[in-house]
Every structure is written in C-alpha cells, then in structure tokens.
C-alpha cells in the first residue's frame, strides 16, 4: 500500500489531494528566488540581494493570508486554504498599489506582488478557475479535499511535501531547497570576495 494512502479513500480524492499540495515552503521560496535571480540578470540593476527578504515574504504571502483565514477564521463557511490571496484579482490590486509606491521610490510592495504572482503560478491556480478568476465565476470558493482541524491540515501538507510518494510536491521542495543552498553559497562567496578586496 503506498505511503500516505488511507484505506477506503476513493482514488479520485487521493489524486485531488496530490494535485492540491503542489508546493510547500522550500519550493515556493527557492523557486521564486530562482525566477527573480534570473530576471535580475536581464536588468541593469545589480540589487538582487537587497530584494531577497521581500521576495521571500511575497513568495509565501498568499498562504500567510489564506491558510489562517480560510482554514481557521472561516473554516466552517469556506473551509479552503486557497481563497482571496490566491486570486488574479489579489495580485493585480497588489501590483497596482506596488507600482504606485514604486513610482515614488519605494519598490518593496511591487517586489512582493511579483513574488505573490509567482506563488499562484507555481500553485497552478488556473486549474481551479473559480479561485483564479474570482469573482467572475461566482462568489464562492471550492472546499479543500483535506478535512480536519487546521493543525491536522498542516501536518498532512507537511508530511506529504516530504514524502517521495507524492512526486511532484517532493521534487518541487528538493528543487527549491537546492536553489536556496546555491544562492546562499553564492552570496557568501561574493561577501568573501568583497571583504578580501577591502
């Protein structure tokens, strides 16, 4: 019997849960940092390392908002960890506010908006159009296929993120972790070179 498989659970629900948890902490942070790092090489500004804290915040912001809101505060009515902050509307509004501040010399919110967009892109939210295009297709959100308390919900996500049985999730976490390690090594190496020059 595959690890994580529950006796009596319909095969359809098992697949839905596998698809639902596409990426966790290391996957979101690492892959989003990698995207921004590659994009920074297309820009004349060499300020990637300054952006890292804001990229990290933005890469997890949709979950920081939706998981407590949808699974704790509105658990009885919504019961989903992917609601308002996983919508296209959210990142567009965040991006507009970010651009306004960027034009006044404050780029942080725009960076967070870009990283949040990467988050919902990595989650493949377009596979759930009711969420992605909310509220164009209705005001409701589909409920999670994972039931239970918020702690149980987090424990299931955590365990499956590092279970090779859930291949796509496991690979995204490993890739994200590798990117984080490589970028950390590059940052340390650059600091060593700068100190040796001084």
Secondary structure, 3 states (H helix, E strand, C coil): CCCCCCCCCCHHHHHHHHHHCCCCHHHHHHHHHHHHHHHHCCCCCCCHHHHHHHHHHHHHHHHHHHHHHHHHHCCCCCCCCCCHHHCHHHHHHHHHHHHHHHCCCCCHHHHHHHHHHHHHHHCCHHHCHHHHCCCCCCCCCCCCCCCCCHHHHHHHHHHHHCCCCCHHHHHHHHHHHHHHHHHHHHHHHHHHHHHHHC
